């Protein structure tokens, strides 16, 4: 099984600029991880930290 990426998926699902998210799952554990991410609520402190990094690196793949 891969590393738990639920927090990252939760951020994508919660981000105000994301209208929809498409995830590909070829294994049951991947689908379970994606479904579990939809139940994670990121705290204000985590969102603030993410936004701080994003403001510093708005385009991480120039």
C-alpha positions in Angstrom: 0.0 0.0 0.0 1.2 3.5 -0.8 1.7 6.5 1.6 -1.6 8.0 3.0 -2.3 11.0 0.9 -5.8 11.7 2.3 -4.8 15.1 3.6 -3.7 16.3 0.2 -6.8 14.9 -1.4 -8.9 16.6 1.3 -7.3 19.9 0.4 -8.1 19.5 -3.3 -11.7 18.6 -2.5 -12.0 21.7 -0.2 -10.2 24.3 -2.3 -12.5 27.1 -3.4 -11.0 27.3 -6.9 -11.5 23.6 -7.6 -14.9 22.9 -9.2 -14.4 19.2 -9.4 -11.7 16.6 -8.8 -11.0 13.5 -10.8 -9.1 10.7 -9.1 -8.1 7.5 -10.7 -8.1 4.3 -8.6 -7.0 1.0 -9.9 -6.9 -0.7 -6.5 -9.5 -0.9 -3.7 -7.2 0.8 -1.1 -6.8 3.8 -3.5 -10.6 4.1 -3.7 -10.9 3.8 0.0 -8.3 6.6 0.5 -10.1 8.9 -1.9 -13.5 8.2 -0.2 -12.0 8.8 3.3 -10.5 12.1 2.2 -14.0 13.4 1.5 -14.7 13.2 5.3 -11.6 15.1 6.4 -12.0 18.7 7.5 -8.8 20.7 7.4 -8.4 23.1 10.3 -7.9 26.8 9.9 -4.3 26.5 10.9 -3.5 23.9 8.3 -5.3 26.0 5.6 -3.3 29.1 6.7 0.0 27.2 6.4 -0.9 25.9 3.0 -2.0 29.4 1.8 1.3 30.9 3.1 3.3 28.4 1.1 1.1 28.9 -1.9 1.5 32.7 -1.8 5.3 32.2 -1.8 5.2 29.7 -4.6 2.0 30.4 -6.6 3.2 28.4 -9.6 5.4 25.5 -8.4 5.8 24.2 -11.9 6.7 27.1 -14.1 
